[in-house]
Amino acid sequence: MAVLTVRNVPDEVHRALRVRAAMHGRSTEAEVREILENAVKPDQRIRMGDALAELGRQLALTNDDLEVLDQLRERAAAEPLRFE
């Protein structure tokens, strides 16, 4: 696991974190981990597969539509990127 150091946290913020951690029965460090996880991984995040499936339903796409797209797709292999 990665280690994260946060410097220059104002005293009142640190105090509030300690109080919040105590209210939840965990250490300040565990409280900060929970806050960070909730901030970057919200329960309401959109999953790409779900979004694409919903779009297909809204557009009423059929297998025939997908076969047409498959026929139009270029079959040649892609050229690799060159970083020169």
Secondary structure, DSSP 8 states (H G I E B T S, - for coil): ----------HHHHHHHHHHHHHTTS-HHHHHHHHHHHHHS-TT---HHHHHHHHHHHTT--HHHHHHHHHHS--S--------
